[in-house]
Structure formats: C-alpha cells, structure tokens
Amino acid sequence: MVVPNPTDLATDRSGNVFVSDARRARIVKFDAAGRFVKSAGSPGSGPGEMKTPHSIAADASGRIYVADGNARIQVFDNDLKWLAIYDTVGQPWALCITPGPHQYLYSASNPDQSDTTRGVTGEIYKLELDGTIVGRIGRPDNALGNFRTLHSLDCRDENEIVATDLGNFMHVIKLQP
C-alpha cells in the first residue's frame, strides 16, 4: 500500500500506525508489522470526508484525531469508524496529545493552511478529548510576540509544548497548571 502524500503519522498502544494522506484526503491504518489494514476518508466536507489532512494523533484509548483542512478536527475510533467533528478550533494544522491518566489534545491553528506561509498567525488550543476548549494561547493576527505559522507540536507534558514554526524557530512553551 502506497501513501502518495503522507503528512503525519501516529501510533497506538498496540503498535498500529496511522498515516494522514493529503493527496487522497484519507487516513490509512497499518498493523504493527507494516501491513495495510484499512483506510477511511475521501475528498469532501461531510463527516468522514477530508480536505488535505495535515496532522494525526492517537489517544490512550486508541481514538484517532485528524487535523482536517475543512477547519476542523475529526475523530475516529481505532477501526477508523467516524465518531465526531470539533469545528471551533480555528484551522487545525498540527496536533498532539499529552500522556498520562488525564490526556489533553493540543491543536495549532494555521489560518492560511499552507506550509509556505511565514506570517504571524499562530494559535494553540488546549482541548479535553471530547472537544471542549480549556485554553488558548497566541492570536490569529500580527501582534508583537505572537507565533509565526506553527507547523508541528510535541506535548509530552500537559504543561509544556514544543512547537516549530515556518519562520525556522522552535518554541518551548511552558504553561501554568
């Protein structure tokens, strides 16, 4: 199985690998041995349909979260059955999920939805896994001190985010609990 335009990958606790495929507007599941299991998604804006999925993350329960270019995060179960849409978090472009007993989903918004934009447009949303927004940092404007367009996130700790932006910077963001 070829994934023509992979944009991100995530693994679950069983070692399955999930890949976001921007060209075919889908996500693909492989088992721990690298064998194709199934795919889900197609071009469009309905539930389970996608536009340029750019990032993917898996929680401890095996649910899969996809940053969909339709300005939303889509949630699938581990068998890639569609579950939910979170559409109040800007333009999701990068995702990460914290470890631990109480996990959080972080989503970096990129209003331009482009890997070539170097504007100052970064926002990061902190969400419960059910999509409830519990915090936000940054602003979608050009105010002094804001992030440039964020491209990737790592959140191994719920109160520390490591992010890269398209202005060739890495940010270590420490949050107050």
PEHU-V707014 format. One record per pair of residues at least 24 apart in sequence whose C-alpha atoms are under 7 Angstrom apart, sorted by the first residue. I is the first residue (numbers start at 1). J is the second residue. Records with the same first field share a line. If there is no record, write none. Layout:
BEGIN
I = J  J
END
This chain:
BEGIN
1 = 36
7 = 54  55
8 = 54  55  56
9 = 56
10 = 56  57  58
11 = 58
12 = 58  62
13 = 60
20 = 53  54  55  56
21 = 53
22 = 52  53  54
23 = 52
25 = 50  51  52  53
26 = 50
40 = 80
45 = 70
48 = 82
54 = 93  94
55 = 93  94  95
56 = 95
57 = 95  96  97
59 = 97
67 = 92  93  94  95
68 = 92
86 = 131
89 = 125
93 = 151
94 = 151  152  153
95 = 153
96 = 153  154  155
97 = 155
98 = 155  156  157  158
99 = 156  157
104 = 128  129  158
105 = 129
108 = 150
110 = 149  150
117 = 149
118 = 148  149  166  167
119 = 148  149
120 = 146  147  148  149
121 = 147  148  149
122 = 146  147  148  149  150
END
